[in-house]
Amino acid sequence: MSERTRRIIFWTVVIIISLGLLSGWVEITKNRMKSIKGEELKEELGIPHLEEQLKGFPKIEMPKIDEETLKKFEEMLKQAEKQSPQ
């Protein structure tokens, strides 16, 4: 047999074995994902307890700033940049 033929056979076998292992891994992963129950996982991670704690925090609202206030702020920043030594 020539070297080229041996290489073709070798890589064909490697590819076939790899595809078999990959399909097995996909099947195992799929079964594991099916076995995980969403509610059980939430309980194990303590998510309901965390949700209750978060409800106790006050809600933070962003202040509304009008365009004129923004322009004044930009002017103040520009003045500060001019005055600061470099």
PDB file of N, CA, C and O in Angstrom:
ATOM      1  N   MET A   1       0.842  -1.177   0.000  1.00  0.00           N
ATOM      2  CA  MET A   1       0.000   0.000   0.000  1.00  0.00           C
ATOM      3  C   MET A   1       0.889   1.243   0.000  1.00  0.00           C
ATOM      4  O   MET A   1       1.943   1.274   0.634  1.00  0.00           O
ATOM      5  N   SER A   2       0.445   2.244  -0.713  1.00  0.00           N
ATOM      6  CA  SER A   2       1.237   3.469  -0.755  1.00  0.00           C
ATOM      7  C   SER A   2       0.949   4.314   0.486  1.00  0.00           C
ATOM      8  O   SER A   2      -0.037   4.117   1.197  1.00  0.00           O
ATOM      9  N   GLU A   3       1.831   5.236   0.702  1.00  0.00           N
ATOM     10  CA  GLU A   3       1.672   6.124   1.865  1.00  0.00           C
ATOM     11  C   GLU A   3       0.387   6.939   1.754  1.00  0.00           C
ATOM     12  O   GLU A   3      -0.293   7.166   2.755  1.00  0.00           O
ATOM     13  N   ARG A   4       0.059   7.370   0.571  1.00  0.00           N
ATOM     14  CA  ARG A   4      -1.158   8.174   0.362  1.00  0.00           C
ATOM     15  C   ARG A   4      -2.406   7.380   0.741  1.00  0.00           C
ATOM     16  O   ARG A   4      -3.309   7.917   1.383  1.00  0.00           O
ATOM     17  N   THR A   5      -2.462   6.141   0.361  1.00  0.00           N
ATOM     18  CA  THR A   5      -3.603   5.287   0.680  1.00  0.00           C
ATOM     19  C   THR A   5      -3.710   5.081   2.185  1.00  0.00           C
ATOM     20  O   THR A   5      -4.804   5.130   2.747  1.00  0.00           O
ATOM     21  N   ARG A   6      -2.565   4.848   2.840  1.00  0.00           N
ATOM     22  CA  ARG A   6      -2.576   4.677   4.300  1.00  0.00           C
ATOM     23  C   ARG A   6      -3.070   5.937   5.007  1.00  0.00           C
ATOM     24  O   ARG A   6      -3.810   5.849   5.987  1.00  0.00           O
ATOM     25  N   ARG A   7      -2.666   7.102   4.516  1.00  0.00           N
ATOM     26  CA  ARG A   7      -3.121   8.357   5.134  1.00  0.00           C
ATOM     27  C   ARG A   7      -4.629   8.529   4.956  1.00  0.00           C
ATOM     28  O   ARG A   7      -5.320   8.946   5.886  1.00  0.00           O
ATOM     29  N   ILE A   8      -5.133   8.215   3.783  1.00  0.00           N
ATOM     30  CA  ILE A   8      -6.573   8.341   3.532  1.00  0.00           C
ATOM     31  C   ILE A   8      -7.345   7.420   4.474  1.00  0.00           C
ATOM     32  O   ILE A   8      -8.343   7.832   5.065  1.00  0.00           O
ATOM     33  N   ILE A   9      -6.889   6.180   4.615  1.00  0.00           N
ATOM     34  CA  ILE A   9      -7.546   5.233   5.515  1.00  0.00           C
ATOM     35  C   ILE A   9      -7.471   5.735   6.957  1.00  0.00           C
ATOM     36  O   ILE A   9      -8.466   5.687   7.681  1.00  0.00           O
ATOM     37  N   PHE A  10      -6.309   6.211   7.374  1.00  0.00           N
ATOM     38  CA  PHE A  10      -6.119   6.704   8.738  1.00  0.00           C
ATOM     39  C   PHE A  10      -7.088   7.840   9.042  1.00  0.00           C
ATOM     40  O   PHE A  10      -7.788   7.806  10.054  1.00  0.00           O
ATOM     41  N   TRP A  11      -7.131   8.855   8.163  1.00  0.00           N
ATOM     42  CA  TRP A  11      -7.991  10.005   8.427  1.00  0.00           C
ATOM     43  C   TRP A  11      -9.472   9.647   8.322  1.00  0.00           C
ATOM     44  O   TRP A  11     -10.294  10.246   9.015  1.00  0.00           O
ATOM     45  N   THR A  12      -9.822   8.702   7.487  1.00  0.00           N
ATOM     46  CA  THR A  12     -11.209   8.240   7.411  1.00  0.00           C
ATOM     47  C   THR A  12     -11.627   7.599   8.727  1.00  0.00           C
ATOM     48  O   THR A  12     -12.712   7.868   9.242  1.00  0.00           O
ATOM     49  N   VAL A  13     -10.755   6.746   9.269  1.00  0.00           N
ATOM     50  CA  VAL A  13     -11.039   6.090  10.549  1.00  0.00           C
ATOM     51  C   VAL A  13     -11.130   7.130  11.663  1.00  0.00           C
ATOM     52  O   VAL A  13     -12.028   7.056  12.501  1.00  0.00           O
ATOM     53  N   VAL A  14     -10.210   8.098  11.683  1.00  0.00           N
ATOM     54  CA  VAL A  14     -10.230   9.136  12.713  1.00  0.00           C
ATOM     55  C   VAL A  14     -11.529   9.933  12.643  1.00  0.00           C
ATOM     56  O   VAL A  14     -12.132  10.230  13.674  1.00  0.00           O
ATOM     57  N   ILE A  15     -11.960  10.278  11.437  1.00  0.00           N
ATOM     58  CA  ILE A  15     -13.197  11.054  11.276  1.00  0.00           C
ATOM     59  C   ILE A  15     -14.406  10.252  11.720  1.00  0.00           C
ATOM     60  O   ILE A  15     -15.293  10.788  12.384  1.00  0.00           O
ATOM     61  N   ILE A  16     -14.457   8.978  11.366  1.00  0.00           N
ATOM     62  CA  ILE A  16     -15.595   8.136  11.753  1.00  0.00           C
ATOM     63  C   ILE A  16     -15.664   7.989  13.269  1.00  0.00           C
ATOM     64  O   ILE A  16     -16.743   8.102  13.852  1.00  0.00           O
ATOM     65  N   ILE A  17     -14.533   7.741  13.911  1.00  0.00           N
ATOM     66  CA  ILE A  17     -14.503   7.615  15.368  1.00  0.00           C
ATOM     67  C   ILE A  17     -14.904   8.940  16.022  1.00  0.00           C
ATOM     68  O   ILE A  17     -15.656   8.948  16.996  1.00  0.00           O
ATOM     69  N   SER A  18     -14.411  10.047  15.493  1.00  0.00           N
ATOM     70  CA  SER A  18     -14.742  11.364  16.048  1.00  0.00           C
ATOM     71  C   SER A  18     -16.234  11.652  15.949  1.00  0.00           C
ATOM     72  O   SER A  18     -16.840  12.153  16.896  1.00  0.00           O
ATOM     73  N   LEU A  19     -16.822  11.336  14.805  1.00  0.00           N
ATOM     74  CA  LEU A  19     -18.257  11.553  14.644  1.00  0.00           C
ATOM     75  C   LEU A  19     -19.065  10.692  15.610  1.00  0.00           C
ATOM     76  O   LEU A  19     -20.078  11.138  16.149  1.00  0.00           O
ATOM     77  N   GLY A  20     -18.610   9.451  15.828  1.00  0.00           N
ATOM     78  CA  GLY A  20     -19.292   8.576  16.784  1.00  0.00           C
ATOM     79  C   GLY A  20     -19.213   9.129  18.201  1.00  0.00           C
ATOM     80  O   GLY A  20     -20.208   9.139  18.925  1.00  0.00           O
ATOM     81  N   LEU A  21     -18.027   9.591  18.597  1.00  0.00           N
ATOM     82  CA  LEU A  21     -17.874  10.172  19.933  1.00  0.00           C
ATOM     83  C   LEU A  21     -18.697  11.449  20.085  1.00  0.00           C
ATOM     84  O   LEU A  21     -19.308  11.678  21.128  1.00  0.00           O
ATOM     85  N   LEU A  22     -18.711  12.271  19.054  1.00  0.00           N
ATOM     86  CA  LEU A  22     -19.478  13.512  19.096  1.00  0.00           C
ATOM     87  C   LEU A  22     -20.970  13.231  19.233  1.00  0.00           C
ATOM     88  O   LEU A  22     -21.652  13.885  20.023  1.00  0.00           O
ATOM     89  N   SER A  23     -21.477  12.276  18.481  1.00  0.00           N
ATOM     90  CA  SER A  23     -22.910  11.963  18.576  1.00  0.00           C
ATOM     91  C   SER A  23     -23.248  11.405  19.958  1.00  0.00           C
ATOM     92  O   SER A  23     -24.311  11.706  20.502  1.00  0.00           O
ATOM     93  N   GLY A  24     -22.364  10.603  20.525  1.00  0.00           N
ATOM     94  CA  GLY A  24     -22.587  10.099  21.877  1.00  0.00           C
ATOM     95  C   GLY A  24     -22.606  11.227  22.898  1.00  0.00           C
ATOM     96  O   GLY A  24     -23.446  11.247  23.798  1.00  0.00           O
ATOM     97  N   TRP A  25     -21.679  12.162  22.756  1.00  0.00           N
ATOM     98  CA  TRP A  25     -21.613  13.295  23.680  1.00  0.00           C
ATOM     99  C   TRP A  25     -22.879  14.146  23.571  1.00  0.00           C
ATOM    100  O   TRP A  25     -23.415  14.597  24.583  1.00  0.00           O
ATOM    101  N   VAL A  26     -23.361  14.368  22.331  1.00  0.00           N
ATOM    102  CA  VAL A  26     -24.577  15.154  22.133  1.00  0.00           C
ATOM    103  C   VAL A  26     -25.755  14.457  22.792  1.00  0.00           C
ATOM    104  O   VAL A  26     -26.583  15.112  23.426  1.00  0.00           O
ATOM    105  N   GLU A  27     -25.843  13.163  22.654  1.00  0.00           N
ATOM    106  CA  GLU A  27     -26.948  12.405  23.245  1.00  0.00           C
ATOM    107  C   GLU A  27     -26.910  12.483  24.772  1.00  0.00           C
ATOM    108  O   GLU A  27     -27.942  12.700  25.406  1.00  0.00           O
ATOM    109  N   ILE A  28     -25.738  12.309  25.359  1.00  0.00           N
ATOM    110  CA  ILE A  28     -25.596  12.395  26.817  1.00  0.00           C
ATOM    111  C   ILE A  28     -25.968  13.792  27.302  1.00  0.00           C
ATOM    112  O   ILE A  28     -26.673  13.931  28.301  1.00  0.00           O
ATOM    113  N   THR A  29     -25.504  14.819  26.610  1.00  0.00           N
ATOM    114  CA  THR A  29     -25.802  16.196  27.005  1.00  0.00           C
ATOM    115  C   THR A  29     -27.297  16.474  26.899  1.00  0.00           C
ATOM    116  O   THR A  29     -27.868  17.141  27.761  1.00  0.00           O
ATOM    117  N   LYS A  30     -27.928  15.969  25.853  1.00  0.00           N
ATOM    118  CA  LYS A  30     -29.364  16.159  25.675  1.00  0.00           C
ATOM    119  C   LYS A  30     -30.134  15.510  26.827  1.00  0.00           C
ATOM    120  O   LYS A  30     -31.074  16.102  27.357  1.00  0.00           O
ATOM    121  N   ASN A  31     -29.741  14.308  27.210  1.00  0.00           N
ATOM    122  CA  ASN A  31     -30.412  13.613  28.319  1.00  0.00           C
ATOM    123  C   ASN A  31     -30.217  14.358  29.634  1.00  0.00           C
ATOM    124  O   ASN A  31     -31.142  14.443  30.441  1.00  0.00           O
ATOM    125  N   ARG A  32     -29.026  14.895  29.853  1.00  0.00           N
ATOM    126  CA  ARG A  32     -28.785  15.654  31.084  1.00  0.00           C
ATOM    127  C   ARG A  32     -29.642  16.914  31.124  1.00  0.00           C
ATOM    128  O   ARG A  32     -30.176  17.270  32.174  1.00  0.00           O
ATOM    129  N   MET A  33     -29.774  17.583  29.991  1.00  0.00           N
ATOM    130  CA  MET A  33     -30.577  18.798  29.948  1.00  0.00           C
ATOM    131  C   MET A  33     -32.049  18.492  30.213  1.00  0.00           C
ATOM    132  O   MET A  33     -32.745  19.281  30.852  1.00  0.00           O
ATOM    133  N   LYS A  34     -32.522  17.349  29.723  1.00  0.00           N
ATOM    134  CA  LYS A  34     -33.912  16.966  29.970  1.00  0.00           C
ATOM    135  C   LYS A  34     -34.136  16.650  31.446  1.00  0.00           C
ATOM    136  O   LYS A  34     -35.216  16.906  31.979  1.00  0.00           O
ATOM    137  N   SER A  35     -33.127  16.097  32.105  1.00  0.00           N
ATOM    138  CA  SER A  35     -33.295  15.687  33.492  1.00  0.00           C
ATOM    139  C   SER A  35     -33.287  16.860  34.460  1.00  0.00           C
ATOM    140  O   SER A  35     -33.736  16.719  35.597  1.00  0.00           O
ATOM    141  N   ILE A  36     -32.792  17.999  34.038  1.00  0.00           N
ATOM    142  CA  ILE A  36     -32.761  19.162  34.926  1.00  0.00           C
ATOM    143  C   ILE A  36     -34.144  19.787  34.957  1.00  0.00           C
ATOM    144  O   ILE A  36     -34.691  20.167  33.922  1.00  0.00           O
ATOM    145  N   LYS A  37     -34.689  19.887  36.127  1.00  0.00           N
ATOM    146  CA  LYS A  37     -36.003  20.503  36.308  1.00  0.00           C
ATOM    147  C   LYS A  37     -35.788  21.963  36.678  1.00  0.00           C
ATOM    148  O   LYS A  37     -35.004  22.268  37.577  1.00  0.00           O
ATOM    149  N   GLY A  38     -36.472  22.857  35.997  1.00  0.00           N
ATOM    150  CA  GLY A  38     -36.310  24.285  36.212  1.00  0.00           C
ATOM    151  C   GLY A  38     -36.613  24.721  37.629  1.00  0.00           C
ATOM    152  O   GLY A  38     -35.854  25.491  38.219  1.00  0.00           O
ATOM    153  N   GLU A  39     -37.719  24.237  38.185  1.00  0.00           N
ATOM    154  CA  GLU A  39     -38.109  24.644  39.538  1.00  0.00           C
ATOM    155  C   GLU A  39     -37.136  24.103  40.576  1.00  0.00           C
ATOM    156  O   GLU A  39     -36.787  24.800  41.529  1.00  0.00           O
ATOM    157  N   GLU A  40     -36.700  22.865  40.391  1.00  0.00           N
ATOM    158  CA  GLU A  40     -35.736  22.286  41.335  1.00  0.00           C
ATOM    159  C   GLU A  40     -34.421  23.051  41.307  1.00  0.00           C
ATOM    160  O   GLU A  40     -33.804  23.286  42.346  1.00  0.00           O
ATOM    161  N   LEU A  41     -34.008  23.429  40.126  1.00  0.00           N
ATOM    162  CA  LEU A  41     -32.770  24.179  39.990  1.00  0.00           C
ATOM    163  C   LEU A  41     -32.887  25.536  40.677  1.00  0.00           C
ATOM    164  O   LEU A  41     -31.952  25.988  41.338  1.00  0.00           O
ATOM    165  N   LYS A  42     -34.051  26.187  40.515  1.00  0.00           N
ATOM    166  CA  LYS A  42     -34.278  27.471  41.181  1.00  0.00           C
ATOM    167  C   LYS A  42     -34.159  27.312  42.695  1.00  0.00           C
ATOM    168  O   LYS A  42     -33.536  28.137  43.365  1.00  0.00           O
ATOM    169  N   GLU A  43     -34.754  26.256  43.226  1.00  0.00           N
ATOM    170  CA  GLU A  43     -34.710  26.020  44.668  1.00  0.00           C
ATOM    171  C   GLU A  43     -33.282  25.759  45.135  1.00  0.00           C
ATOM    172  O   GLU A  43     -32.861  26.266  46.175  1.00  0.00           O
ATOM    173  N   GLU A  44     -32.542  24.971  44.365  1.00  0.00           N
ATOM    174  CA  GLU A  44     -31.168  24.651  44.757  1.00  0.00           C
ATOM    175  C   GLU A  44     -30.293  25.895  44.775  1.00  0.00           C
ATOM    176  O   GLU A  44     -29.426  26.034  45.638  1.00  0.00           O
ATOM    177  N   LEU A  45     -30.515  26.793  43.835  1.00  0.00           N
ATOM    178  CA  LEU A  45     -29.704  28.005  43.758  1.00  0.00           C
ATOM    179  C   LEU A  45     -30.189  29.094  44.710  1.00  0.00           C
ATOM    180  O   LEU A  45     -29.518  30.113  44.875  1.00  0.00           O
ATOM    181  N   GLY A  46     -31.341  28.890  45.333  1.00  0.00           N
ATOM    182  CA  GLY A  46     -31.860  29.869  46.281  1.00  0.00           C
ATOM    183  C   GLY A  46     -32.438  31.103  45.612  1.00  0.00           C
ATOM    184  O   GLY A  46     -32.431  32.185  46.199  1.00  0.00           O
ATOM    185  N   ILE A  47     -32.932  30.958  44.407  1.00  0.00           N
ATOM    186  CA  ILE A  47     -33.454  32.106  43.671  1.00  0.00           C
ATOM    187  C   ILE A  47     -34.720  32.681  44.320  1.00  0.00           C
ATOM    188  O   ILE A  47     -34.839  33.905  44.386  1.00  0.00           O
ATOM    189  N   PRO A  48     -35.668  31.873  44.800  1.00  0.00           N
ATOM    190  CA  PRO A  48     -36.845  32.477  45.448  1.00  0.00           C
ATOM    191  C   PRO A  48     -36.458  33.351  46.645  1.00  0.00           C
ATOM    192  O   PRO A  48     -37.031  34.423  46.846  1.00  0.00           O
ATOM    193  N   HIS A  49     -35.490  32.892  47.436  1.00  0.00           N
ATOM    194  CA  HIS A  49     -35.035  33.672  48.587  1.00  0.00           C
ATOM    195  C   HIS A  49     -34.422  34.988  48.120  1.00  0.00           C
ATOM    196  O   HIS A  49     -34.660  36.037  48.720  1.00  0.00           O
ATOM    197  N   LEU A  50     -33.647  34.932  47.069  1.00  0.00           N
ATOM    198  CA  LEU A  50     -33.021  36.127  46.517  1.00  0.00           C
ATOM    199  C   LEU A  50     -34.080  37.088  45.981  1.00  0.00           C
ATOM    200  O   LEU A  50     -33.968  38.299  46.171  1.00  0.00           O
ATOM    201  N   GLU A  51     -35.100  36.562  45.317  1.00  0.00           N
ATOM    202  CA  GLU A  51     -36.173  37.408  44.798  1.00  0.00           C
ATOM    203  C   GLU A  51     -36.891  38.127  45.933  1.00  0.00           C
ATOM    204  O   GLU A  51     -37.243  39.299  45.799  1.00  0.00           O
ATOM    205  N   GLU A  52     -37.112  37.430  47.056  1.00  0.00           N
ATOM    206  CA  GLU A  52     -37.764  38.062  48.206  1.00  0.00           C
ATOM    207  C   GLU A  52     -36.899  39.184  48.767  1.00  0.00           C
ATOM    208  O   GLU A  52     -37.414  40.240  49.134  1.00  0.00           O
ATOM    209  N   GLN A  53     -35.593  38.962  48.837  1.00  0.00           N
ATOM    210  CA  GLN A  53     -34.703  39.996  49.352  1.00  0.00           C
ATOM    211  C   GLN A  53     -34.698  41.211  48.431  1.00  0.00           C
ATOM    212  O   GLN A  53     -34.665  42.345  48.909  1.00  0.00           O
ATOM    213  N   LEU A  54     -34.729  40.994  47.128  1.00  0.00           N
ATOM    214  CA  LEU A  54     -34.706  42.100  46.179  1.00  0.00           C
ATOM    215  C   LEU A  54     -35.985  42.933  46.235  1.00  0.00           C
ATOM    216  O   LEU A  54     -35.963  44.130  45.946  1.00  0.00           O
ATOM    217  N   LYS A  55     -37.095  42.302  46.605  1.00  0.00           N
ATOM    218  CA  LYS A  55     -38.354  43.042  46.706  1.00  0.00           C
ATOM    219  C   LYS A  55     -38.280  44.094  47.808  1.00  0.00           C
ATOM    220  O   LYS A  55     -38.967  45.114  47.742  1.00  0.00           O
ATOM    221  N   GLY A  56     -37.455  43.853  48.813  1.00  0.00           N
ATOM    222  CA  GLY A  56     -37.330  44.784  49.922  1.00  0.00           C
ATOM    223  C   GLY A  56     -36.566  46.051  49.587  1.00  0.00           C
ATOM    224  O   GLY A  56     -36.695  47.047  50.299  1.00  0.00           O
ATOM    225  N   PHE A  57     -35.772  46.042  48.522  1.00  0.00           N
ATOM    226  CA  PHE A  57     -35.002  47.217  48.142  1.00  0.00           C
ATOM    227  C   PHE A  57     -35.901  48.250  47.477  1.00  0.00           C
ATOM    228  O   PHE A  57     -36.819  47.891  46.739  1.00  0.00           O
ATOM    229  N   PRO A  58     -35.645  49.524  47.730  1.00  0.00           N
ATOM    230  CA  PRO A  58     -36.447  50.535  47.043  1.00  0.00           C
ATOM    231  C   PRO A  58     -36.080  50.589  45.562  1.00  0.00           C
ATOM    232  O   PRO A  58     -34.938  50.347  45.170  1.00  0.00           O
ATOM    233  N   LYS A  59     -37.072  50.911  44.769  1.00  0.00           N
ATOM    234  CA  LYS A  59     -36.815  51.010  43.330  1.00  0.00           C
ATOM    235  C   LYS A  59     -36.100  52.323  43.045  1.00  0.00           C
ATOM    236  O   LYS A  59     -36.451  53.369  43.591  1.00  0.00           O
ATOM    237  N   ILE A  60     -35.103  52.252  42.189  1.00  0.00           N
ATOM    238  CA  ILE A  60     -34.315  53.422  41.852  1.00  0.00           C
ATOM    239  C   ILE A  60     -34.815  53.977  40.527  1.00  0.00           C
ATOM    240  O   ILE A  60     -34.886  53.268  39.524  1.00  0.00           O
ATOM    241  N   GLU A  61     -35.157  55.251  40.546  1.00  0.00           N
ATOM    242  CA  GLU A  61     -35.607  55.892  39.315  1.00  0.00           C
ATOM    243  C   GLU A  61     -34.566  56.916  38.900  1.00  0.00           C
ATOM    244  O   GLU A  61     -34.031  57.649  39.731  1.00  0.00           O
ATOM    245  N   MET A  62     -34.292  56.957  37.637  1.00  0.00           N
ATOM    246  CA  MET A  62     -33.339  57.918  37.118  1.00  0.00           C
ATOM    247  C   MET A  62     -33.997  59.297  37.056  1.00  0.00           C
ATOM    248  O   MET A  62     -35.139  59.424  36.615  1.00  0.00           O
ATOM    249  N   PRO A  63     -33.283  60.316  37.494  1.00  0.00           N
ATOM    250  CA  PRO A  63     -33.871  61.663  37.410  1.00  0.00           C
ATOM    251  C   PRO A  63     -33.972  62.108  35.955  1.00  0.00           C
ATOM    252  O   PRO A  63     -33.141  61.758  35.117  1.00  0.00           O
ATOM    253  N   LYS A  64     -34.998  62.875  35.686  1.00  0.00           N
ATOM    254  CA  LYS A  64     -35.187  63.383  34.333  1.00  0.00           C
ATOM    255  C   LYS A  64     -34.506  64.745  34.244  1.00  0.00           C
ATOM    256  O   LYS A  64     -34.750  65.628  35.066  1.00  0.00           O
ATOM    257  N   ILE A  65     -33.663  64.900  33.255  1.00  0.00           N
ATOM    258  CA  ILE A  65     -32.922  66.139  33.085  1.00  0.00           C
ATOM    259  C   ILE A  65     -33.322  66.740  31.740  1.00  0.00           C
ATOM    260  O   ILE A  65     -33.247  66.085  30.700  1.00  0.00           O
ATOM    261  N   ASP A  66     -33.749  67.999  31.785  1.00  0.00           N
ATOM    262  CA  ASP A  66     -34.148  68.636  30.542  1.00  0.00           C
ATOM    263  C   ASP A  66     -32.913  69.115  29.758  1.00  0.00           C
ATOM    264  O   ASP A  66     -31.791  69.104  30.265  1.00  0.00           O
ATOM    265  N   GLU A  67     -33.152  69.526  28.529  1.00  0.00           N
ATOM    266  CA  GLU A  67     -32.040  69.901  27.643  1.00  0.00           C
ATOM    267  C   GLU A  67     -31.299  71.130  28.144  1.00  0.00           C
ATOM    268  O   GLU A  67     -30.080  71.215  27.998  1.00  0.00           O
ATOM    269  N   GLU A  68     -32.002  72.066  28.722  1.00  0.00           N
ATOM    270  CA  GLU A  68     -31.352  73.292  29.198  1.00  0.00           C
ATOM    271  C   GLU A  68     -30.380  72.985  30.333  1.00  0.00           C
ATOM    272  O   GLU A  68     -29.285  73.545  30.389  1.00  0.00           O
ATOM    273  N   THR A  69     -30.778  72.109  31.221  1.00  0.00           N
ATOM    274  CA  THR A  69     -29.892  71.718  32.315  1.00  0.00           C
ATOM    275  C   THR A  69     -28.655  71.017  31.765  1.00  0.00           C
ATOM    276  O   THR A  69     -27.545  71.236  32.252  1.00  0.00           O
ATOM    277  N   LEU A  70     -28.844  70.181  30.756  1.00  0.00           N
ATOM    278  CA  LEU A  70     -27.706  69.499  30.141  1.00  0.00           C
ATOM    279  C   LEU A  70     -26.746  70.499  29.496  1.00  0.00           C
ATOM    280  O   LEU A  70     -25.528  70.358  29.607  1.00  0.00           O
ATOM    281  N   LYS A  71     -27.295  71.502  28.828  1.00  0.00           N
ATOM    282  CA  LYS A  71     -26.447  72.518  28.197  1.00  0.00           C
ATOM    283  C   LYS A  71     -25.655  73.292  29.239  1.00  0.00           C
ATOM    284  O   LYS A  71     -24.476  73.582  29.031  1.00  0.00           O
ATOM    285  N   LYS A  72     -26.292  73.631  30.360  1.00  0.00           N
ATOM    286  CA  LYS A  72     -25.600  74.336  31.437  1.00  0.00           C
ATOM    287  C   LYS A  72     -24.465  73.480  31.991  1.00  0.00           C
ATOM    288  O   LYS A  72     -23.371  73.972  32.266  1.00  0.00           O
ATOM    289  N   PHE A  73     -24.750  72.192  32.147  1.00  0.00           N
ATOM    290  CA  PHE A  73     -23.740  71.275  32.664  1.00  0.00           C
ATOM    291  C   PHE A  73     -22.552  71.172  31.712  1.00  0.00           C
ATOM    292  O   PHE A  73     -21.402  71.149  32.152  1.00  0.00           O
ATOM    293  N   GLU A  74     -22.828  71.112  30.413  1.00  0.00           N
ATOM    294  CA  GLU A  74     -21.753  71.058  29.415  1.00  0.00           C
ATOM    295  C   GLU A  74     -20.905  72.322  29.454  1.00  0.00           C
ATOM    296  O   GLU A  74     -19.680  72.253  29.351  1.00  0.00           O
ATOM    297  N   GLU A  75     -21.556  73.485  29.604  1.00  0.00           N
ATOM    298  CA  GLU A  75     -20.819  74.739  29.701  1.00  0.00           C
ATOM    299  C   GLU A  75     -19.921  74.760  30.935  1.00  0.00           C
ATOM    300  O   GLU A  75     -18.778  75.213  30.878  1.00  0.00           O
ATOM    301  N   MET A  76     -20.456  74.265  32.046  1.00  0.00           N
ATOM    302  CA  MET A  76     -19.661  74.208  33.275  1.00  0.00           C
ATOM    303  C   MET A  76     -18.444  73.307  33.091  1.00  0.00           C
ATOM    304  O   MET A  76     -17.350  73.626  33.557  1.00  0.00           O
ATOM    305  N   LEU A  77     -18.639  72.190  32.414  1.00  0.00           N
ATOM    306  CA  LEU A  77     -17.511  71.283  32.165  1.00  0.00           C
ATOM    307  C   LEU A  77     -16.457  71.940  31.283  1.00  0.00           C
ATOM    308  O   LEU A  77     -15.259  71.805  31.536  1.00  0.00           O
ATOM    309  N   LYS A  78     -16.897  72.645  30.258  1.00  0.00           N
ATOM    310  CA  LYS A  78     -15.952  73.327  29.366  1.00  0.00           C
ATOM    311  C   LYS A  78     -15.167  74.393  30.122  1.00  0.00           C
ATOM    312  O   LYS A  78     -13.961  74.537  29.922  1.00  0.00           O
ATOM    313  N   GLN A  79     -15.846  75.139  30.987  1.00  0.00           N
ATOM    314  CA  GLN A  79     -15.171  76.163  31.779  1.00  0.00           C
ATOM    315  C   GLN A  79     -14.156  75.519  32.726  1.00  0.00           C
ATOM    316  O   GLN A  79     -13.055  76.037  32.913  1.00  0.00           O
ATOM    317  N   ALA A  80     -14.538  74.390  33.318  1.00  0.00           N
ATOM    318  CA  ALA A  80     -13.638  73.699  34.234  1.00  0.00           C
ATOM    319  C   ALA A  80     -12.399  73.189  33.498  1.00  0.00           C
ATOM    320  O   ALA A  80     -11.292  73.229  34.034  1.00  0.00           O
ATOM    321  N   GLU A  81     -12.593  72.707  32.261  1.00  0.00           N
ATOM    322  CA  GLU A  81     -11.461  72.229  31.467  1.00  0.00           C
ATOM    323  C   GLU A  81     -10.509  73.366  31.136  1.00  0.00           C
ATOM    324  O   GLU A  81      -9.291  73.185  31.156  1.00  0.00           O
ATOM    325  N   LYS A  82     -11.058  74.536  30.831  1.00  0.00           N
ATOM    326  CA  LYS A  82     -10.215  75.694  30.501  1.00  0.00           C
ATOM    327  C   LYS A  82      -9.424  76.159  31.716  1.00  0.00           C
ATOM    328  O   LYS A  82      -8.278  76.585  31.575  1.00  0.00           O
ATOM    329  N   GLN A  83     -10.008  76.087  32.899  1.00  0.00           N
ATOM    330  CA  GLN A  83      -9.382  76.586  34.109  1.00  0.00           C
ATOM    331  C   GLN A  83      -8.365  75.594  34.695  1.00  0.00           C
ATOM    332  O   GLN A  83      -7.435  75.991  35.398  1.00  0.00           O
ATOM    333  N   SER A  84      -8.550  74.326  34.402  1.00  0.00           N
ATOM    334  CA  SER A  84      -7.641  73.340  35.003  1.00  0.00           C
ATOM    335  C   SER A  84      -6.268  73.393  34.324  1.00  0.00           C
ATOM    336  O   SER A  84      -6.182  73.444  33.097  1.00  0.00           O
ATOM    337  N   PRO A  85      -5.184  73.381  35.135  1.00  0.00           N
ATOM    338  CA  PRO A  85      -3.838  73.404  34.554  1.00  0.00           C
ATOM    339  C   PRO A  85      -3.498  72.056  33.949  1.00  0.00           C
ATOM    340  O   PRO A  85      -3.893  71.009  34.462  1.00  0.00           O
ATOM    341  N   GLN A  86      -2.764  72.097  32.859  1.00  0.00           N
ATOM    342  CA  GLN A  86      -2.418  70.826  32.185  1.00  0.00           C
ATOM    343  C   GLN A  86      -0.980  70.546  32.228  1.00  0.00           C
ATOM    344  O   GLN A  86      -0.535  69.522  31.708  1.00  0.00           O
TER     345      GLN A  86
END
